[in-house]
């Protein structure tokens, strides 16, 4: 079943669900129930065995680093299989097409998870990460640059903690907010001037001294106000573009282009735990 819901495409198959969120020029992919029943318990046991990093710069989230090679290769194999299955069972119009090969690289598309990964753990409320984009990482195995950020959520959060894809970058948002504030201030000044002129027109009419000049000024100010209000409406419409919030759910896979602006919203229900990696997802 394929359903379109306000910018979200949802495809459901036996036990698995793929949701695509179109945000600005980018698409985010959410896969549910795509991993085997033993995958997440095994991943959780691995996470618990890893030390929390205390050497790198301090962040809101505790981090545990790993390299998914050799005996940990199963992490990457499972993720590649889940991503291939999810994408191959959706229509060409919605996503990439994947062949039936079980190798990392199929004939039609490259799907590769880079080996260096980290678990991130938010254990207290209000842990967040502001709007940003992610850096590309070069794959040492193929010499190809990564294309997507990959998250595997390892906990459920009933409230807060959404990873949210944004329709524009933080700089664009800040500039629009400044312009919007200036436009609102200008509109307020014009309305104040119009109120003063209206009072002046009333007095002139009472004194039979109205030569029509104030009414002409009032008409010009009204035109100016209409222009400003139209600009404000346009900016408000741009600000109302939909984002794509993804709620943490254990076993849920999220991946999206590195250049897609996104943020980690403040945590409420804790802990928020996820595995973070880089993904190569591109046609050959």
MISE-772018 format. One record per residue (C-alpha): x, y, z; residue in one letter; residue number from 1. Coordinates in steps of 0.05 Angstrom, whole numbers, plus 5000, padded with zeros to 4 digits. Layout:
@xx=X, yy=Y, zz=Z, resn=A, resi=NUM;
...
! end
This chain:
@xx=5000, yy=5000, zz=5000, resn=X, resi=1;
@xx=5026, yy=5069, zz=4982, resn=X, resi=2;
@xx=4995, yy=5130, zz=5013, resn=X, resi=3;
@xx=5010, yy=5204, zz=5003, resn=X, resi=4;
@xx=4999, yy=5245, zz=5066, resn=X, resi=5;
@xx=5018, yy=5319, zz=5062, resn=X, resi=6;
@xx=5088, yy=5311, zz=5034, resn=X, resi=7;
@xx=5099, yy=5242, zz=5065, resn=X, resi=8;
@xx=5099, yy=5178, zz=5025, resn=X, resi=9;
@xx=5085, yy=5116, zz=5065, resn=X, resi=10;
@xx=5095, yy=5046, zz=5037, resn=X, resi=11;
@xx=5075, yy=4986, zz=5079, resn=X, resi=12;
@xx=5095, yy=4914, zz=5067, resn=X, resi=13;
@xx=5095, yy=4852, zz=5111, resn=X, resi=14;
@xx=5119, yy=4880, zz=5177, resn=X, resi=15;
@xx=5161, yy=4935, zz=5145, resn=X, resi=16;
@xx=5143, yy=5008, zz=5134, resn=X, resi=17;
@xx=5180, yy=5060, zz=5093, resn=X, resi=18;
@xx=5163, yy=5134, zz=5101, resn=X, resi=19;
@xx=5192, yy=5188, zz=5056, resn=X, resi=20;
@xx=5190, yy=5260, zz=5079, resn=X, resi=21;
@xx=5201, yy=5314, zz=5026, resn=X, resi=22;
@xx=5231, yy=5376, zz=5058, resn=X, resi=23;
@xx=5254, yy=5433, zz=5014, resn=X, resi=24;
@xx=5299, yy=5402, zz=4961, resn=X, resi=25;
@xx=5314, yy=5340, zz=5002, resn=X, resi=26;
@xx=5282, yy=5273, zz=5021, resn=X, resi=27;
@xx=5288, yy=5237, zz=5087, resn=X, resi=28;
@xx=5276, yy=5162, zz=5092, resn=X, resi=29;
@xx=5248, yy=5127, zz=5153, resn=X, resi=30;
@xx=5247, yy=5051, zz=5157, resn=X, resi=31;
@xx=5209, yy=5014, zz=5212, resn=X, resi=32;
@xx=5210, yy=4940, zz=5226, resn=X, resi=33;
@xx=5264, yy=4929, zz=5175, resn=X, resi=34;
@xx=5316, yy=4896, zz=5220, resn=X, resi=35;
@xx=5316, yy=4823, zz=5242, resn=X, resi=36;
@xx=5289, yy=4806, zz=5311, resn=X, resi=37;
@xx=5359, yy=4791, zz=5338, resn=X, resi=38;
@xx=5393, yy=4853, zz=5309, resn=X, resi=39;
@xx=5373, yy=4906, zz=5361, resn=X, resi=40;
@xx=5387, yy=4863, zz=5423, resn=X, resi=41;
@xx=5455, yy=4846, zz=5395, resn=X, resi=42;
@xx=5468, yy=4920, zz=5380, resn=X, resi=43;
@xx=5446, yy=4940, zz=5450, resn=X, resi=44;
@xx=5493, yy=4889, zz=5481, resn=X, resi=45;
@xx=5550, yy=4917, zz=5439, resn=X, resi=46;
@xx=5534, yy=4988, zz=5460, resn=X, resi=47;
@xx=5535, yy=4970, zz=5533, resn=X, resi=48;
@xx=5604, yy=4938, zz=5525, resn=X, resi=49;
@xx=5636, yy=5000, zz=5495, resn=X, resi=50;
@xx=5668, yy=5054, zz=5538, resn=X, resi=51;
@xx=5640, yy=5125, zz=5539, resn=X, resi=52;
@xx=5690, yy=5172, zz=5505, resn=X, resi=53;
@xx=5723, yy=5222, zz=5553, resn=X, resi=54;
@xx=5777, yy=5250, zz=5508, resn=X, resi=55;
@xx=5741, yy=5285, zz=5451, resn=X, resi=56;
@xx=5706, yy=5351, zz=5460, resn=X, resi=57;
@xx=5648, yy=5350, zz=5509, resn=X, resi=58;
@xx=5578, yy=5351, zz=5478, resn=X, resi=59;
@xx=5507, yy=5345, zz=5504, resn=X, resi=60;
@xx=5508, yy=5272, zz=5485, resn=X, resi=61;
@xx=5555, yy=5219, zz=5512, resn=X, resi=62;
@xx=5590, yy=5181, zz=5456, resn=X, resi=63;
@xx=5615, yy=5110, zz=5446, resn=X, resi=64;
@xx=5658, yy=5098, zz=5384, resn=X, resi=65;
@xx=5666, yy=5035, zz=5344, resn=X, resi=66;
@xx=5691, yy=5008, zz=5277, resn=X, resi=67;
@xx=5643, yy=4959, zz=5245, resn=X, resi=68;
@xx=5693, yy=4914, zz=5212, resn=X, resi=69;
@xx=5714, yy=4841, zz=5219, resn=X, resi=70;
@xx=5672, yy=4811, zz=5276, resn=X, resi=71;
@xx=5628, yy=4874, zz=5276, resn=X, resi=72;
@xx=5614, yy=4872, zz=5201, resn=X, resi=73;
@xx=5544, yy=4845, zz=5216, resn=X, resi=74;
@xx=5524, yy=4916, zz=5235, resn=X, resi=75;
@xx=5536, yy=4942, zz=5165, resn=X, resi=76;
@xx=5510, yy=4879, zz=5130, resn=X, resi=77;
@xx=5444, yy=4884, zz=5168, resn=X, resi=78;
@xx=5435, yy=4958, zz=5153, resn=X, resi=79;
@xx=5451, yy=4951, zz=5079, resn=X, resi=80;
@xx=5401, yy=4893, zz=5074, resn=X, resi=81;
@xx=5347, yy=4933, zz=5109, resn=X, resi=82;
@xx=5358, yy=4995, zz=5066, resn=X, resi=83;
@xx=5360, yy=4954, zz=5002, resn=X, resi=84;
@xx=5295, yy=4919, zz=5019, resn=X, resi=85;
@xx=5260, yy=4983, zz=5038, resn=X, resi=86;
@xx=5281, yy=5021, zz=4975, resn=X, resi=87;
@xx=5271, yy=4963, zz=4926, resn=X, resi=88;
@xx=5199, yy=4952, zz=4949, resn=X, resi=89;
@xx=5178, yy=5025, zz=4938, resn=X, resi=90;
@xx=5162, yy=5053, zz=4869, resn=X, resi=91;
@xx=5214, yy=5086, zz=4825, resn=X, resi=92;
@xx=5178, yy=5152, zz=4832, resn=X, resi=93;
@xx=5187, yy=5151, zz=4907, resn=X, resi=94;
@xx=5259, yy=5131, zz=4915, resn=X, resi=95;
@xx=5319, yy=5095, zz=4887, resn=X, resi=96;
@xx=5315, yy=5028, zz=4851, resn=X, resi=97;
@xx=5356, yy=4971, zz=4880, resn=X, resi=98;
@xx=5372, yy=4905, zz=4847, resn=X, resi=99;
@xx=5366, yy=4837, zz=4879, resn=X, resi=100;
@xx=5440, yy=4829, zz=4894, resn=X, resi=101;
@xx=5460, yy=4817, zz=4966, resn=X, resi=102;
@xx=5528, yy=4849, zz=4954, resn=X, resi=103;
@xx=5542, yy=4918, zz=4982, resn=X, resi=104;
@xx=5540, yy=4947, zz=4912, resn=X, resi=105;
@xx=5483, yy=4926, zz=4865, resn=X, resi=106;
@xx=5483, yy=4937, zz=4790, resn=X, resi=107;
@xx=5438, yy=4998, zz=4795, resn=X, resi=108;
@xx=5459, yy=5033, zz=4859, resn=X, resi=109;
@xx=5514, yy=5037, zz=4910, resn=X, resi=110;
@xx=5491, yy=5024, zz=4982, resn=X, resi=111;
@xx=5548, yy=5025, zz=5031, resn=X, resi=112;
@xx=5552, yy=5040, zz=5105, resn=X, resi=113;
@xx=5619, yy=5067, zz=5127, resn=X, resi=114;
@xx=5652, yy=5028, zz=5183, resn=X, resi=115;
@xx=5668, yy=5083, zz=5234, resn=X, resi=116;
@xx=5606, yy=5096, zz=5276, resn=X, resi=117;
@xx=5586, yy=5123, zz=5344, resn=X, resi=118;
@xx=5530, yy=5115, zz=5394, resn=X, resi=119;
@xx=5502, yy=5180, zz=5420, resn=X, resi=120;
@xx=5465, yy=5181, zz=5487, resn=X, resi=121;
@xx=5424, yy=5238, zz=5515, resn=X, resi=122;
@xx=5409, yy=5219, zz=5588, resn=X, resi=123;
@xx=5380, yy=5284, zz=5615, resn=X, resi=124;
@xx=5322, yy=5328, zz=5592, resn=X, resi=125;
@xx=5334, yy=5389, zz=5547, resn=X, resi=126;
@xx=5391, yy=5356, zz=5509, resn=X, resi=127;
@xx=5389, yy=5384, zz=5439, resn=X, resi=128;
@xx=5429, yy=5402, zz=5377, resn=X, resi=129;
@xx=5414, yy=5465, zz=5337, resn=X, resi=130;
@xx=5402, yy=5469, zz=5262, resn=X, resi=131;
@xx=5462, yy=5446, zz=5221, resn=X, resi=132;
@xx=5484, yy=5404, zz=5162, resn=X, resi=133;
@xx=5533, yy=5345, zz=5164, resn=X, resi=134;
@xx=5602, yy=5337, zz=5134, resn=X, resi=135;
@xx=5618, yy=5286, zz=5079, resn=X, resi=136;
@xx=5666, yy=5230, zz=5097, resn=X, resi=137;
@xx=5710, yy=5194, zz=5046, resn=X, resi=138;
@xx=5703, yy=5119, zz=5046, resn=X, resi=139;
@xx=5772, yy=5088, zz=5050, resn=X, resi=140;
@xx=5747, yy=5023, zz=5019, resn=X, resi=141;
@xx=5720, yy=5055, zz=4955, resn=X, resi=142;
@xx=5749, yy=5126, zz=4956, resn=X, resi=143;
@xx=5677, yy=5152, zz=4948, resn=X, resi=144;
@xx=5649, yy=5208, zz=4990, resn=X, resi=145;
@xx=5590, yy=5192, zz=5035, resn=X, resi=146;
@xx=5523, yy=5222, zz=5014, resn=X, resi=147;
@xx=5475, yy=5210, zz=5072, resn=X, resi=148;
@xx=5472, yy=5213, zz=5148, resn=X, resi=149;
@xx=5447, yy=5147, zz=5178, resn=X, resi=150;
@xx=5415, yy=5139, zz=5247, resn=X, resi=151;
@xx=5390, yy=5076, zz=5281, resn=X, resi=152;
@xx=5348, yy=5093, zz=5342, resn=X, resi=153;
@xx=5362, yy=5049, zz=5402, resn=X, resi=154;
@xx=5309, yy=5076, zz=5450, resn=X, resi=155;
@xx=5237, yy=5100, zz=5450, resn=X, resi=156;
@xx=5221, yy=5173, zz=5468, resn=X, resi=157;
@xx=5148, yy=5186, zz=5481, resn=X, resi=158;
@xx=5159, yy=5261, zz=5483, resn=X, resi=159;
@xx=5212, yy=5306, zz=5453, resn=X, resi=160;
@xx=5279, yy=5288, zz=5422, resn=X, resi=161;
@xx=5256, yy=5287, zz=5350, resn=X, resi=162;
@xx=5308, yy=5290, zz=5296, resn=X, resi=163;
@xx=5276, yy=5342, zz=5250, resn=X, resi=164;
@xx=5293, yy=5355, zz=5178, resn=X, resi=165;
@xx=5286, yy=5428, zz=5160, resn=X, resi=166;
@xx=5265, yy=5462, zz=5094, resn=X, resi=167;
@xx=5322, yy=5513, zz=5097, resn=X, resi=168;
@xx=5388, yy=5526, zz=5131, resn=X, resi=169;
@xx=5396, yy=5566, zz=5195, resn=X, resi=170;
@xx=5427, yy=5627, zz=5161, resn=X, resi=171;
@xx=5367, yy=5634, zz=5114, resn=X, resi=172;
@xx=5320, yy=5629, zz=5173, resn=X, resi=173;
@xx=5358, yy=5682, zz=5212, resn=X, resi=174;
@xx=5360, yy=5730, zz=5153, resn=X, resi=175;
@xx=5285, yy=5722, zz=5140, resn=X, resi=176;
@xx=5269, yy=5734, zz=5214, resn=X, resi=177;
@xx=5309, yy=5799, zz=5212, resn=X, resi=178;
@xx=5274, yy=5821, zz=5148, resn=X, resi=179;
@xx=5207, yy=5802, zz=5179, resn=X, resi=180;
@xx=5221, yy=5843, zz=5241, resn=X, resi=181;
@xx=5241, yy=5904, zz=5199, resn=X, resi=182;
@xx=5178, yy=5896, zz=5157, resn=X, resi=183;
@xx=5134, yy=5892, zz=5218, resn=X, resi=184;
@xx=5167, yy=5953, zz=5248, resn=X, resi=185;
@xx=5157, yy=5991, zz=5182, resn=X, resi=186;
@xx=5084, yy=5970, zz=5179, resn=X, resi=187;
@xx=5074, yy=5995, zz=5251, resn=X, resi=188;
@xx=5104, yy=6063, zz=5233, resn=X, resi=189;
@xx=5060, yy=6070, zz=5171, resn=X, resi=190;
@xx=4998, yy=6052, zz=5212, resn=X, resi=191;
@xx=5017, yy=6104, zz=5264, resn=X, resi=192;
@xx=5027, yy=6157, zz=5210, resn=X, resi=193;
@xx=4960, yy=6139, zz=5180, resn=X, resi=194;
@xx=4926, yy=6146, zz=5247, resn=X, resi=195;
@xx=4956, yy=6216, zz=5256, resn=X, resi=196;
@xx=4935, yy=6237, zz=5186, resn=X, resi=197;
@xx=4864, yy=6210, zz=5198, resn=X, resi=198;
@xx=4859, yy=6253, zz=5260, resn=X, resi=199;
@xx=4886, yy=6313, zz=5221, resn=X, resi=200;
@xx=4835, yy=6301, zz=5165, resn=X, resi=201;
@xx=4778, yy=6299, zz=5215, resn=X, resi=202;
@xx=4800, yy=6365, zz=5246, resn=X, resi=203;
@xx=4807, yy=6397, zz=5177, resn=X, resi=204;
@xx=4737, yy=6375, zz=5158, resn=X, resi=205;
@xx=4709, yy=6404, zz=5223, resn=X, resi=206;
@xx=4744, yy=6470, zz=5209, resn=X, resi=207;
@xx=4724, yy=6469, zz=5135, resn=X, resi=208;
@xx=4799, yy=6477, zz=5119, resn=X, resi=209;
@xx=4810, yy=6411, zz=5082, resn=X, resi=210;
@xx=4845, yy=6421, zz=5015, resn=X, resi=211;
@xx=4850, yy=6345, zz=5001, resn=X, resi=212;
@xx=4925, yy=6340, zz=5012, resn=X, resi=213;
@xx=4919, yy=6298, zz=5074, resn=X, resi=214;
@xx=4873, yy=6249, zz=5039, resn=X, resi=215;
@xx=4924, yy=6241, zz=4983, resn=X, resi=216;
@xx=4979, yy=6228, zz=5034, resn=X, resi=217;
@xx=4933, yy=6178, zz=5068, resn=X, resi=218;
@xx=4921, yy=6142, zz=5002, resn=X, resi=219;
@xx=4996, yy=6138, zz=4989, resn=X, resi=220;
@xx=5009, yy=6110, zz=5058, resn=X, resi=221;
@xx=4954, yy=6059, zz=5048, resn=X, resi=222;
@xx=4988, yy=6035, zz=4984, resn=X, resi=223;
@xx=5055, yy=6031, zz=5021, resn=X, resi=224;
@xx=5023, yy=5991, zz=5077, resn=X, resi=225;
@xx=4992, yy=5942, zz=5028, resn=X, resi=226;
@xx=5060, yy=5930, zz=4996, resn=X, resi=227;
@xx=5093, yy=5918, zz=5064, resn=X, resi=228;
@xx=5037, yy=5871, zz=5086, resn=X, resi=229;
@xx=5043, yy=5832, zz=5022, resn=X, resi=230;
@xx=5118, yy=5823, zz=5035, resn=X, resi=231;
@xx=5103, yy=5801, zz=5107, resn=X, resi=232;
@xx=5052, yy=5750, zz=5082, resn=X, resi=233;
@xx=5104, yy=5722, zz=5033, resn=X, resi=234;
@xx=5156, yy=5715, zz=5088, resn=X, resi=235;
@xx=5106, yy=5683, zz=5135, resn=X, resi=236;
@xx=5088, yy=5633, zz=5081, resn=X, resi=237;
@xx=5161, yy=5615, zz=5072, resn=X, resi=238;
@xx=5169, yy=5606, zz=5147, resn=X, resi=239;
@xx=5109, yy=5559, zz=5148, resn=X, resi=240;
@xx=5141, yy=5508, zz=5101, resn=X, resi=241;
@xx=5133, yy=5439, zz=5132, resn=X, resi=242;
@xx=5190, yy=5404, zz=5167, resn=X, resi=243;
@xx=5198, yy=5329, zz=5178, resn=X, resi=244;
@xx=5203, yy=5309, zz=5252, resn=X, resi=245;
@xx=5224, yy=5238, zz=5265, resn=X, resi=246;
@xx=5207, yy=5210, zz=5333, resn=X, resi=247;
@xx=5259, yy=5164, zz=5366, resn=X, resi=248;
@xx=5234, yy=5092, zz=5365, resn=X, resi=249;
@xx=5277, yy=5032, zz=5379, resn=X, resi=250;
@xx=5297, yy=4997, zz=5314, resn=X, resi=251;
@xx=5276, yy=5056, zz=5270, resn=X, resi=252;
@xx=5325, yy=5074, zz=5215, resn=X, resi=253;
@xx=5330, yy=5145, zz=5189, resn=X, resi=254;
@xx=5375, yy=5169, zz=5133, resn=X, resi=255;
@xx=5377, yy=5235, zz=5095, resn=X, resi=256;
@xx=5427, yy=5275, zz=5052, resn=X, resi=257;
@xx=5485, yy=5307, zz=5089, resn=X, resi=258;
@xx=5467, yy=5375, zz=5061, resn=X, resi=259;
@xx=5396, yy=5373, zz=5088, resn=X, resi=260;
@xx=5389, yy=5421, zz=5147, resn=X, resi=261;
@xx=5366, yy=5386, zz=5210, resn=X, resi=262;
@xx=5363, yy=5393, zz=5285, resn=X, resi=263;
@xx=5357, yy=5351, zz=5347, resn=X, resi=264;
@xx=5299, yy=5378, zz=5386, resn=X, resi=265;
@xx=5304, yy=5382, zz=5463, resn=X, resi=266;
@xx=5295, yy=5316, zz=5498, resn=X, resi=267;
@xx=5237, yy=5306, zz=5546, resn=X, resi=268;
@xx=5232, yy=5230, zz=5553, resn=X, resi=269;
@xx=5302, yy=5201, zz=5565, resn=X, resi=270;
@xx=5346, yy=5168, zz=5548, resn=X, resi=271;
@xx=5350, yy=5183, zz=5474, resn=X, resi=272;
@xx=5401, yy=5135, zz=5444, resn=X, resi=273;
@xx=5420, yy=5124, zz=5372, resn=X, resi=274;
@xx=5475, yy=5097, zz=5328, resn=X, resi=275;
@xx=5503, yy=5148, zz=5280, resn=X, resi=276;
@xx=5540, yy=5130, zz=5216, resn=X, resi=277;
@xx=5553, yy=5154, zz=5145, resn=X, resi=278;
@xx=5520, yy=5123, zz=5084, resn=X, resi=279;
@xx=5536, yy=5122, zz=5010, resn=X, resi=280;
@xx=5471, yy=5119, zz=4971, resn=X, resi=281;
@xx=5478, yy=5137, zz=4898, resn=X, resi=282;
@xx=5467, yy=5111, zz=4828, resn=X, resi=283;
@xx=5528, yy=5085, zz=4792, resn=X, resi=284;
! end
